[in-house]
Amino acid sequence: MKGTVLFIQLTRIGDLVQTLQAVRQFKGETPGIECHLIARKSMGKGIDFLLRTVFEKIFYLDTKDLLIEGTFASGHRNLKHFINRINETTYDVSVNFSYTKSSSYLHSLVRSNQKLGLTRNDKTEVSVTDPWSQYVYSSVMRGTNTPFNLVDIYRYSLGCKELLVLQNESEETRENRIVIHPFASSKKKSWGATKWVEVIYKLLNEYTNYDIHLVGAPNDLEEVSKIVNSPALEKVKTRLKSHVGDFAIEETYALLQRAKLFIGHDSLVSHLAAETLTQSIVISLGTVRPHETTAYSDKVINLVPRNSCFPCKVDDRCELLPCHNSIQHQVVTKVAESYLSDGLKDINTCLAELSPFHTGNLKIYKSEYTETGLRLNELTKNYSDIKDVFKNYYEIIFQYYLRGTDINTSLPDITVETANNLSQYIEGTNHLFELYNFGVRYCNQIIKASEQKQVDYAELQAAVKKLNEVDQLCQITKQTYPLLADLIDFFHVNKANTPGNNLNEIAKSSLLCFYDASNLAAVINDFIKNTVESKINVAESIKEV
Amino acid sequence: MTIQEEIHKAMKEIQEKLRTNQNLKEEHLEQLLLVSLIEEEG
């Protein structure tokens, strides 16, 4: 197939790597396609060596360069020149994978025959017309309960059907080297020097033929000095090598290629470890959403706190960082032991040796590839909490609704307490089902009224007013039943972007949205009843949908 | 005129166009893009 596709990714380096991983799969499935990329220079230049393996042309955007002459007018002129260079090609498709204001404006200025992802219409309103981008815009950007890995969401947006991932073809053996990246972009996501010293101390003392290499950016120098100068590590210091602030990303990549294990937080380096097929232990803390951002590899063990506040949001204030204490260094070193001894073959026996004191407050996930993409399987076998249950439901319904893919999965194993909490949502889904059906009814009224020879404007106005009330009541339902937000918000965005040039056409499109939404509300209602019925008796209190 | 004043002037013009329901031209979208890039990079 021939054609040229433009990708816009103006967010961070980790997002660029995830975009690269999805586009690589897309190109594998559609040979002959040429892919171009727009990225920020400050984010993309460091991984240019990787990006060039997938993208034929890269446009680097640098605001400082644009404003080099010091005036807004000259910045505007330079920006125009930059956009003209992009528009030398008329793209078959342009795809915006960054959900920022600037990317939406940039996307609206790009010349392409079809646009996927956030863009702007001629009234500068946000427009997002493809369903997977609507899903990202409504759920991923707002919530914390996304069941899909971001790379898979990108793949789904591009219509990828197959899973084409990197395979280990190299015969080269890896060295007795562990790479650790003990830093993160925020305090909430970073475990802290003390915990890392404990891990490093244990590993260097138990694996006397191994070296540990620390990697990080120049702004991590102060933090790394706390680790390397720790008195506890004095005797093993010769086998602890710091490249923090020294190594370029390409050098870190090369270091990982020969390492047996990577340990760190959910960050760019974890994505690089995935790119080099390095076995990894990732510690997810604070705002990290493991299901969404775990490095795209089947060689990852992800340690995730079970605190009810996890994952928090960027704006949430937190001084005590309780989720940091849910993960003990003993767990990290035990998983490392399993990796280094037999490549995780006996991970369950290994974990069984840990005391419940160490594992009681965390979930241990192992990543694996399935037909639909990357999945996190919990090794700790905890009961599912209510958020996990809804995550399962959303995975099933959105895979089916947006991709036509059936997922066979057993009902979640829950406690009686969770069953009681979950049963409250039976009423919530009933409300939602009724509201969406009212939406269907009022859309029908509008269609009928607008097709009359003598249009009754009062009748039309009344039906439109009723539709607004339906929207408002959906928002109130969301406040009462917050875990229904993914469904409510998706259809809110979906409906706001329905096609149509007049009231009749818009009502017809909206009718389909309401109809689908009511069906999905009924499906969730059914899921809940089936999940809770083995634990509690709710039959008498349930109003049938 | 400082960059801030230039931005203020351009934004005022765009807001007026939106208020009076006029379609924006390409150059207005470019200005909005530049302003959002400046905002995002602080």
Interface residues (C-beta under 8 A of the other chain):
Chain A: L61 T63 K64 L66 L67 G70 T71 F72 A73 G75 H76 L79 K80 I83 T100 K101 S102 Y105 L106 S108 L109 R120 D122 K123 T124
Chain B: M1 I3 E6 I7 A10 I14 L18 N23 L24 E26 E27 L29 E30 Q31 L32 L33 L34 S36 L37 I38 E39 E40 E41
